[in-house]
Amino acid sequence: MKRKLMLWIVPLMVVLMMVGCAGNTTTDNSIQRGDLLFVSLPMDYRLGDSAYVPQSKEKNYIHVAIIDVDDSGETWIIDATIKRGVDRYPVDSFLCDFMLRSGKLPEMDVMRLEDNSRVDEYVENAMKYIGEKYDTEFTIDNGAHYCSELVYDSYTDGEEHPFQLVPLDFGFDHGEVPGYWTAIFSRIGSDIPQGRTGIWPSDMIKSTCLKPVNAKIIDVAKEKPHRR
């Protein structure tokens, strides 16, 4: 009797273990609300040079945006840019904004929080900042936001943040500031805030609270973007 019982119990345990493991495995790589979109260029990219041929394979993360998916399945972007300030707008408009002079899009990586349980709250937090100006001073808590500062202030329960503030680093470790940042801050009309306390896409994407998503933002765009 015991032998027959064991013959039933052992296979049942195996099945239960397999079901339990399957429940812990994420197979859905589609873009979700609250995912973060990181935009990168080669470290030696020169702004405005349509004939530029990249020599560096190292990524210089220049921007991060919040992905919002509404109830109808439409995908939107919430971010802070020099052009728009803090805004929510269609994903195809985002791709148009970031189209390079060469007619190509920069590399974009989608990342997701390991603990994705509060993303609705985080996205709603971001909505509250819509209409603010872009933070050209790169200063925390001054009534304006730059891209990663918006994520930092939005992704919080009011007490804890999944991301940490750090000294800003624009690539000085390479011996000189990448030409992209020199051009951008020249346009803004301010000094490069190297070392100022804040948060930056290149640091944020390395956070252990994030994991990569095998999805492409261009796949959810309503139509192929055209360079403006």
Secondary structure, 3 states (H helix, E strand, C coil): CHHHHHHHHHHHHHHHHHHHHHHCCCCCCCCCCCCEEEEEEECCCCCCCCCCCCCCCCEEEEEEEEEEECCCCCEEEEEEECCCEEEEEEHHHHHHHCCCCCCCCCEEEEEEECCCCCHHHHHHHHHCCCCCCECCCCCCCCCCECHHHHHHHHCCCCCCCCCCCEECCCCHHHCCCCHHHHHHHHHHCCCCCCCCEECCHHHHCCCCCEEEECCCHHHHCCCCCCCC
